[in-house]
Amino acid sequence: MVRVFKTNITDTALAEEFVDSIHLNFSNYIANFDLEDCDNILRIESFNNEICREAIINLIAEKGFYAEELPD
């Protein structure tokens, strides 16, 4: 399963912190950012479980940032 999120995260170091946090909290997720895309894309992949959209959005919101899942 793959989920893609539009974010307002523009800083590379901050994006790396979020990826580390996602990997720490969700060990079965593979996450990465594409900050060159106009939507500052966060892509999350899981091979063995559903991806909890709300948990990802909340994790980002806790730090004062925005994430919205993009449709397929």
Backbone hydrogen bonds in HBPLUS format (Angstrom, degrees):
<---DONOR---> <-ACCEPTOR-->    atom                        ^
c    i                          cat <-CA-CA->   ^        H-A-AA   ^      H-
h    n   atom  resd res      DA  || num        DHA   H-A  angle D-A-AA Bond
n    s   type  num  typ     dist DA aas  dist angle  dist       angle   num
A0046-SER N   A0001-MET O   2.91 MM  45  5.39 159.9  1.95 158.9 163.1     1
A0003-ARG N   A0044-ILE O   2.89 MM  41  5.37 160.4  1.93 155.8 162.5     2
A0044-ILE N   A0003-ARG O   2.90 MM  41  5.37 171.4  1.91 166.4 168.6     3
A0070-LEU N   A0004-VAL O   2.78 MM  66  5.70 172.1  1.79 153.7 155.6     4
A0005-PHE N   A0042-LEU O   2.80 MM  37  5.05 162.9  1.83 153.0 158.6     5
A0042-LEU N   A0005-PHE O   2.90 MM  37  5.05 160.6  1.94 146.3 152.1     6
A0006-LYS N   A0068-GLU O   2.75 MM  62  5.18 162.7  1.78 156.3 154.4     7
A0068-GLU N   A0006-LYS O   2.85 MM  62  5.18 149.0  1.94 147.4 157.0     8
A0007-THR N   A0039-ASP O   3.04 MM  32  6.24 156.9  2.09 164.1 167.0     9
A0015-ALA N   A0011-ASP O   2.90 MM   4  6.14 156.5  1.95 151.8 159.1    10
A0016-GLU N   A0012-THR O   2.95 MM   4  6.22 154.6  2.02 149.6 156.1    11
A0017-GLU N   A0013-ALA O   3.04 MM   4  6.35 147.8  2.15 141.7 150.4    12
A0018-PHE N   A0014-LEU O   2.99 MM   4  6.35 155.3  2.06 150.8 156.9    13
A0019-VAL N   A0015-ALA O   2.95 MM   4  6.25 157.8  2.00 150.2 156.4    14
A0020-ASP N   A0016-GLU O   2.93 MM   4  6.16 161.8  1.97 148.1 153.0    15
A0021-SER N   A0017-GLU O   2.90 MM   4  6.13 155.3  1.96 146.1 153.3    16
A0022-ILE N   A0018-PHE O   2.84 MM   4  6.06 157.0  1.89 151.9 157.9    17
A0023-HIS N   A0019-VAL O   2.94 MM   4  6.17 164.8  1.96 152.7 156.7    18
A0024-LEU N   A0020-ASP O   2.90 MM   4  6.09 146.9  2.01 143.9 153.5    19
A0025-ASN N   A0021-SER O   2.94 MM   4  6.09 159.8  1.98 149.1 153.8    20
A0026-PHE N   A0022-ILE O   2.75 MM   4  5.63 145.9  1.86 149.7 159.2    21
A0029-TYR N   A0026-PHE O   3.01 MM   3  5.61 166.0  2.03 126.6 127.7    22
A0030-ILE N   A0045-GLU O   2.76 MM  15  5.07 151.8  1.84 150.0 158.5    23
A0045-GLU N   A0030-ILE O   2.81 MM  15  5.07 156.6  1.86 144.1 152.2    24
A0032-ASN N   A0043-ARG O   2.98 MM  11  5.46 144.7  2.11 149.2 159.2    25
A0043-ARG N   A0032-ASN O   2.82 MM  11  5.46 172.8  1.82 171.2 173.2    26
A0034-ASP N   A0041-ILE O   2.74 MM   7  5.00 150.2  1.82 144.0 150.9    27
A0040-ASN N   A0037-ASP O   3.02 MM   3  5.30 167.2  2.03 118.1 119.7    28
A0056-ILE N   A0052-CYS O   3.23 MM   4  6.57 156.4  2.29 154.2 160.3    29
A0057-ILE N   A0053-ARG O   3.01 MM   4  6.28 169.7  2.02 158.2 161.0    30
A0058-ASN N   A0054-GLU O   2.86 MM   4  5.97 161.0  1.90 149.7 155.3    31
A0059-LEU N   A0055-ALA O   2.92 MM   4  6.01 154.6  1.99 141.4 148.5    32
A0060-ILE N   A0056-ILE O   3.13 MM   4  6.37 158.4  2.18 151.4 155.9    33
A0061-ALA N   A0057-ILE O   2.88 MM   4  6.06 157.7  1.93 147.1 154.4    34
A0062-GLU N   A0058-ASN O   2.86 MM   4  5.97 149.3  1.96 151.2 157.4    35
A0063-LYS N   A0060-ILE O   3.16 MM   3  5.61 147.6  2.27 108.3 116.9    36
A0065-PHE N   A0060-ILE O   3.23 MM   5  5.50 158.4  2.28 138.5 135.8    37
A0064-GLY N   A0061-ALA O   2.83 MM   3  4.92 162.7  1.86 112.2 115.8    38
